[in-house]
Amino acid sequence: MLEEVLCQFWFSNKEAKVYLVCLELWAAPASTIARNLWENRVTVYSVLNSLCKKWLATEILKNNIKYYSVLEPEKLIKTQELKFEKLKESLPHFTYLLNSQGTKPKVFFYEWIESLKTLFKEIILESDNMPKDECFYTFLGTKEIDPIFQRYLTDEFVPFRLNYKTKTKAIISNKNATSYSIYNQDYHDSVVIDNDLFEMSNEIVMFGTAKVAILMYSSSELSWLVIESKTLYNSLKGLFNFIWSNYKK
């Protein structure tokens, strides 16, 4: 569980394991850390060096032996908050670079659960800029969903979503019913397709007037892609409306 949490904050799997062992040992040589992990000492040295370069670990020399300790959780959180604030401050510069591409499609890739939460809110807030008769369109399949993200959907996203009246049209794979897809059926207009040929484990959302989000929900692939392209948006919306009109009959 703790490893999963750290991996959502730019830790690799091995960095997360080494961090937790170091936290438990307070300060220890690489050989001791390696024994506790049942890992090769050379590999542990490499991971420790990586953590030191990121200022997440420190190296101290005692009796000609290198001891390693890691940043305390409270300071780790503060460090991540400062990074996030710096990223937010730089947003106008990133926006300038994006706008310099002209009419080319813009592609954004994310793989941090906190940024996915931000993206979900961004999608909903986009309703403020949409025409009154426009809605969100989604192909919904959540057969495999990360448990941490599922809790976010249930505890945070659904209550937040209910505050916004913009409708969602959802084409849902019947095999992938979850509390989230049930929420869509209850509060929005939905088509449920019970057909073995239509099986989805992810979600495709068309929002705004030119944006498409492709969302991978499983723990092994937890990531998402956003493409800003008017032609792609219109093509997928056309496909959606074709399926919708046939199944609504």
Contacts in CASP RR format, 6 or more apart in sequence:
PFRMAT RR
TARGET T0000
AUTHOR 0000-0000-0000
METHOD contacts of the structure
MODEL  1
MLEEVLCQFWFSNKEAKVYLVCLELWAAPASTIARNLWENRVTVYSVLNS
LCKKWLATEILKNNIKYYSVLEPEKLIKTQELKFEKLKESLPHFTYLLNS
QGTKPKVFFYEWIESLKTLFKEIILESDNMPKDECFYTFLGTKEIDPIFQ
RYLTDEFVPFRLNYKTKTKAIISNKNATSYSIYNQDYHDSVVIDNDLFEM
SNEIVMFGTAKVAILMYSSSELSWLVIESKTLYNSLKGLFNFIWSNYKK
2 16 0 8 1.000
2 20 0 8 1.000
3 13 0 8 1.000
3 16 0 8 1.000
3 17 0 8 1.000
3 20 0 8 1.000
4 148 0 8 1.000
4 219 0 8 1.000
5 148 0 8 1.000
6 15 0 8 1.000
6 16 0 8 1.000
6 19 0 8 1.000
6 20 0 8 1.000
7 13 0 8 1.000
7 16 0 8 1.000
8 112 0 8 1.000
8 113 0 8 1.000
8 114 0 8 1.000
8 148 0 8 1.000
9 76 0 8 1.000
9 80 0 8 1.000
9 112 0 8 1.000
9 114 0 8 1.000
10 112 0 8 1.000
11 19 0 8 1.000
12 47 0 8 1.000
12 50 0 8 1.000
14 39 0 8 1.000
14 43 0 8 1.000
14 47 0 8 1.000
15 47 0 8 1.000
15 50 0 8 1.000
15 51 0 8 1.000
15 56 0 8 1.000
17 37 0 8 1.000
17 39 0 8 1.000
18 33 0 8 1.000
18 37 0 8 1.000
18 44 0 8 1.000
18 47 0 8 1.000
18 48 0 8 1.000
18 51 0 8 1.000
19 51 0 8 1.000
19 56 0 8 1.000
19 57 0 8 1.000
19 70 0 8 1.000
21 33 0 8 1.000
21 36 0 8 1.000
21 37 0 8 1.000
22 28 0 8 1.000
22 33 0 8 1.000
22 57 0 8 1.000
22 68 0 8 1.000
22 69 0 8 1.000
22 70 0 8 1.000
23 70 0 8 1.000
23 73 0 8 1.000
24 36 0 8 1.000
25 32 0 8 1.000
25 33 0 8 1.000
25 36 0 8 1.000
26 69 0 8 1.000
27 60 0 8 1.000
27 67 0 8 1.000
27 68 0 8 1.000
27 69 0 8 1.000
28 67 0 8 1.000
28 68 0 8 1.000
29 65 0 8 1.000
29 66 0 8 1.000
29 67 0 8 1.000
29 68 0 8 1.000
30 41 0 8 1.000
30 44 0 8 1.000
30 45 0 8 1.000
30 48 0 8 1.000
30 66 0 8 1.000
30 68 0 8 1.000
31 41 0 8 1.000
33 44 0 8 1.000
33 48 0 8 1.000
33 68 0 8 1.000
34 40 0 8 1.000
34 41 0 8 1.000
34 43 0 8 1.000
34 44 0 8 1.000
37 44 0 8 1.000
48 57 0 8 1.000
48 59 0 8 1.000
48 68 0 8 1.000
51 57 0 8 1.000
51 70 0 8 1.000
52 58 0 8 1.000
52 59 0 8 1.000
52 68 0 8 1.000
55 71 0 8 1.000
55 79 0 8 1.000
56 70 0 8 1.000
56 71 0 8 1.000
56 76 0 8 1.000
56 79 0 8 1.000
57 68 0 8 1.000
57 69 0 8 1.000
57 70 0 8 1.000
57 71 0 8 1.000
58 68 0 8 1.000
58 69 0 8 1.000
58 70 0 8 1.000
59 66 0 8 1.000
59 67 0 8 1.000
59 68 0 8 1.000
60 66 0 8 1.000
60 67 0 8 1.000
60 68 0 8 1.000
60 69 0 8 1.000
61 67 0 8 1.000
71 79 0 8 1.000
84 114 0 8 1.000
98 106 0 8 1.000
105 227 0 8 1.000
105 228 0 8 1.000
105 229 0 8 1.000
105 232 0 8 1.000
106 227 0 8 1.000
106 228 0 8 1.000
106 229 0 8 1.000
107 225 0 8 1.000
107 226 0 8 1.000
107 227 0 8 1.000
107 228 0 8 1.000
108 225 0 8 1.000
108 226 0 8 1.000
108 227 0 8 1.000
108 228 0 8 1.000
109 223 0 8 1.000
109 224 0 8 1.000
109 225 0 8 1.000
109 226 0 8 1.000
110 116 0 8 1.000
110 119 0 8 1.000
110 223 0 8 1.000
110 224 0 8 1.000
110 225 0 8 1.000
110 226 0 8 1.000
111 222 0 8 1.000
111 223 0 8 1.000
111 224 0 8 1.000
113 146 0 8 1.000
113 148 0 8 1.000
113 149 0 8 1.000
113 152 0 8 1.000
113 222 0 8 1.000
116 149 0 8 1.000
116 215 0 8 1.000
116 222 0 8 1.000
116 224 0 8 1.000
117 152 0 8 1.000
117 156 0 8 1.000
117 157 0 8 1.000
119 213 0 8 1.000
119 224 0 8 1.000
119 226 0 8 1.000
120 157 0 8 1.000
121 160 0 8 1.000
123 136 0 8 1.000
123 205 0 8 1.000
123 207 0 8 1.000
123 213 0 8 1.000
124 160 0 8 1.000
124 161 0 8 1.000
124 164 0 8 1.000
124 166 0 8 1.000
126 207 0 8 1.000
126 208 0 8 1.000
126 211 0 8 1.000
127 136 0 8 1.000
127 164 0 8 1.000
127 166 0 8 1.000
127 208 0 8 1.000
129 208 0 8 1.000
129 209 0 8 1.000
130 166 0 8 1.000
130 207 0 8 1.000
130 208 0 8 1.000
130 209 0 8 1.000
131 209 0 8 1.000
134 166 0 8 1.000
134 208 0 8 1.000
134 209 0 8 1.000
135 166 0 8 1.000
135 167 0 8 1.000
135 168 0 8 1.000
135 169 0 8 1.000
136 166 0 8 1.000
136 167 0 8 1.000
136 168 0 8 1.000
136 169 0 8 1.000
136 205 0 8 1.000
136 206 0 8 1.000
136 207 0 8 1.000
137 168 0 8 1.000
137 169 0 8 1.000
137 205 0 8 1.000
137 206 0 8 1.000
137 207 0 8 1.000
137 236 0 8 1.000
137 237 0 8 1.000
137 240 0 8 1.000
138 168 0 8 1.000
138 169 0 8 1.000
138 170 0 8 1.000
138 171 0 8 1.000
138 184 0 8 1.000
138 203 0 8 1.000
138 204 0 8 1.000
138 205 0 8 1.000
138 206 0 8 1.000
139 170 0 8 1.000
139 171 0 8 1.000
139 200 0 8 1.000
139 203 0 8 1.000
139 204 0 8 1.000
139 240 0 8 1.000
140 170 0 8 1.000
140 171 0 8 1.000
140 172 0 8 1.000
140 173 0 8 1.000
140 176 0 8 1.000
140 180 0 8 1.000
140 181 0 8 1.000
140 184 0 8 1.000
140 200 0 8 1.000
140 203 0 8 1.000
141 172 0 8 1.000
141 173 0 8 1.000
141 176 0 8 1.000
141 181 0 8 1.000
141 200 0 8 1.000
141 201 0 8 1.000
141 202 0 8 1.000
141 203 0 8 1.000
142 176 0 8 1.000
142 178 0 8 1.000
142 180 0 8 1.000
142 181 0 8 1.000
142 201 0 8 1.000
142 202 0 8 1.000
142 203 0 8 1.000
142 217 0 8 1.000
143 173 0 8 1.000
143 175 0 8 1.000
143 176 0 8 1.000
143 199 0 8 1.000
143 200 0 8 1.000
143 201 0 8 1.000
144 201 0 8 1.000
144 217 0 8 1.000
144 218 0 8 1.000
144 219 0 8 1.000
145 178 0 8 1.000
145 180 0 8 1.000
145 217 0 8 1.000
145 218 0 8 1.000
146 217 0 8 1.000
146 218 0 8 1.000
146 219 0 8 1.000
146 222 0 8 1.000
147 219 0 8 1.000
149 217 0 8 1.000
149 222 0 8 1.000
150 178 0 8 1.000
150 179 0 8 1.000
150 180 0 8 1.000
153 179 0 8 1.000
153 180 0 8 1.000
154 179 0 8 1.000
154 180 0 8 1.000
158 179 0 8 1.000
158 180 0 8 1.000
158 183 0 8 1.000
161 183 0 8 1.000
162 187 0 8 1.000
167 188 0 8 1.000
167 189 0 8 1.000
168 184 0 8 1.000
168 187 0 8 1.000
168 188 0 8 1.000
168 189 0 8 1.000
169 188 0 8 1.000
169 189 0 8 1.000
169 190 0 8 1.000
169 240 0 8 1.000
169 244 0 8 1.000
170 181 0 8 1.000
170 184 0 8 1.000
170 185 0 8 1.000
170 188 0 8 1.000
170 189 0 8 1.000
170 190 0 8 1.000
170 191 0 8 1.000
171 190 0 8 1.000
171 191 0 8 1.000
171 193 0 8 1.000
171 240 0 8 1.000
171 243 0 8 1.000
171 244 0 8 1.000
171 247 0 8 1.000
172 181 0 8 1.000
172 184 0 8 1.000
172 185 0 8 1.000
172 190 0 8 1.000
172 191 0 8 1.000
172 192 0 8 1.000
172 193 0 8 1.000
173 192 0 8 1.000
173 193 0 8 1.000
173 198 0 8 1.000
173 199 0 8 1.000
173 200 0 8 1.000
174 192 0 8 1.000
174 193 0 8 1.000
174 194 0 8 1.000
174 195 0 8 1.000
175 199 0 8 1.000
176 199 0 8 1.000
176 200 0 8 1.000
176 201 0 8 1.000
184 190 0 8 1.000
185 192 0 8 1.000
191 243 0 8 1.000
191 244 0 8 1.000
191 247 0 8 1.000
191 248 0 8 1.000
193 243 0 8 1.000
193 247 0 8 1.000
201 217 0 8 1.000
201 218 0 8 1.000
202 214 0 8 1.000
202 215 0 8 1.000
202 216 0 8 1.000
202 217 0 8 1.000
203 213 0 8 1.000
203 214 0 8 1.000
203 215 0 8 1.000
203 217 0 8 1.000
204 212 0 8 1.000
204 213 0 8 1.000
204 214 0 8 1.000
204 215 0 8 1.000
204 236 0 8 1.000
205 212 0 8 1.000
205 213 0 8 1.000
205 215 0 8 1.000
206 212 0 8 1.000
206 233 0 8 1.000
206 236 0 8 1.000
206 237 0 8 1.000
206 240 0 8 1.000
207 213 0 8 1.000
209 230 0 8 1.000
209 233 0 8 1.000
210 228 0 8 1.000
210 229 0 8 1.000
210 230 0 8 1.000
210 233 0 8 1.000
211 226 0 8 1.000
211 227 0 8 1.000
211 228 0 8 1.000
211 233 0 8 1.000
212 226 0 8 1.000
212 227 0 8 1.000
212 228 0 8 1.000
212 229 0 8 1.000
212 232 0 8 1.000
212 233 0 8 1.000
212 236 0 8 1.000
213 224 0 8 1.000
213 225 0 8 1.000
213 226 0 8 1.000
214 224 0 8 1.000
214 225 0 8 1.000
214 226 0 8 1.000
214 227 0 8 1.000
215 224 0 8 1.000
216 222 0 8 1.000
216 223 0 8 1.000
216 224 0 8 1.000
END
